[in-house]
Amino acid sequence: MGSQELAFVKQAFDTNWIAPVGPHVDAFEQEFCQVTGASYAVAVSSGTAALHLALQLVGVGPGDEVFCSTLTFAATANPIIYLGAKPVFIDSDRISWNMNPELLQEALQKRASNGKLPKAVILVHLYGQSADIEPILQVCDQYNIPLIEDAAEALGATYKGLSPGTFGRLGIYSFNGNKIITTSGGGMLVSDDEKLVVKAKFLATQARDPAPHYQHSEIGYNYRLSNVLAGIGRGQLQVLNQRVAARRRNFEIYQSALGDLPGIEFMPETNFGYSTRWLTALTVATEAFGADREYIRLQLAKQQIEARPVWKPLHLQPVFSECECIGGEVGEDLFLRGLCLPSGSNLTDEDLARVISAIKAIYLTT
Ligand SMILES: *Cc1c(COP(=O)(O)O)cnc(C)c1O
């Protein structure tokens, strides 16, 4: 936490706004728009809830198909299933580790000629790095398919100077405990289309019709963010830049100490974006390094250093095993060889030095 969160929370208590509505919720949405350049925002209870609303708002329903990045966390695709639709996964490129624009274009072209276009495309911005949005948006526009951006991991990043998450029809962010800023749990849905955002607020508050009695013509959800947590979010927005700087600093220290080890390659930064380096990720070439990713991870674990594999692509997940995937080799390779190092904003120089010397020692002893 930064220095102001508790004061905002106290204000919520002092004014008795302990509800999923209130002045902090409104202010958090406004301040979030200022920080990201989004036009309109709705604060919700999680990034997953924001994705669920986004998919429903663009009309995804039973039997529809939704194209979706395969190299991501399951929460990206779960809401597709909530709505009775089917994910079709798209592989990554090696430049950004995010959705390959050429694969998407080929796939949409093929689908257009079969008359079987998807209802939406979900584009993920992984580990603090923006995907190559422009060509993806262009091909989505060409086929009139709404683009939903999952920027849960990319708050604070830029794409050609602007915030990923603000380019598509709708974008989502997460404030879960592990993200770059957090409200313990929470999310944000953004759009340039005011009507969509008004509709999102309606659906997120149990779809109450404007009537004094409780009247409902649609099925809604209880998805709004608590005013107490929005207070935390307001304080966290004030330290976002510091958090980004801390994450990038972790990355730079790791890279300058380990980047020359044979077989170690850090996640590249694209020339079209600025990454927050939310997580420091690298790949291991087994032969050159002398050990594989998993050996390194287990050796680190023995020393109480928690490193993790890169996300397991969704097309390899048992729960999505029936789903189609276009390409897949790049995501599979990044998963098999990819390692995320400890990346918290509060790591000390001693912490970083301990991880670095542990990895060097593994290299020297294999
Ligand atoms: C964290 C995350 C989500 C889900 O956000 P929650 O707030 O945890 O529901 C969705 N997509 C990605 C890529 C994430 O990392």
PDBQT file of the ligand as one rigid body, heavy atoms in Angstrom, charges set to zero:
ROOT
HETATM    1  C1  LIG A 401      -5.872 -11.478 -13.092  1.00  0.00    +0.000 C 
HETATM    2  C2  LIG A 401      -6.313 -11.671 -14.484  1.00  0.00    +0.000 A 
HETATM    3  C3  LIG A 401      -7.679 -11.701 -14.824  1.00  0.00    +0.000 A 
HETATM    4  C4  LIG A 401      -8.778 -11.736 -13.817  1.00  0.00    +0.000 C 
HETATM    5  O1  LIG A 401      -8.855 -10.656 -12.962  1.00  0.00    +0.000 OA
HETATM    6  P1  LIG A 401      -9.515 -10.889 -11.516  1.00  0.00    +0.000 P 
HETATM    7  O2  LIG A 401      -9.637  -9.495 -10.985  1.00  0.00    +0.000 OA
HETATM    8  O3  LIG A 401      -8.569 -11.731 -10.726  1.00  0.00    +0.000 OA
HETATM    9  O4  LIG A 401     -10.833 -11.528 -11.729  1.00  0.00    +0.000 OA
HETATM   10  C5  LIG A 401      -8.017 -11.790 -16.161  1.00  0.00    +0.000 A 
HETATM   11  N1  LIG A 401      -7.081 -11.873 -17.116  1.00  0.00    +0.000 NA
HETATM   12  C6  LIG A 401      -5.766 -11.862 -16.832  1.00  0.00    +0.000 A 
HETATM   13  C7  LIG A 401      -4.790 -11.922 -17.964  1.00  0.00    +0.000 C 
HETATM   14  C8  LIG A 401      -5.334 -11.795 -15.510  1.00  0.00    +0.000 A 
HETATM   15  O5  LIG A 401      -4.023 -11.822 -15.234  1.00  0.00    +0.000 OA
ENDROOT
TORSDOF 0
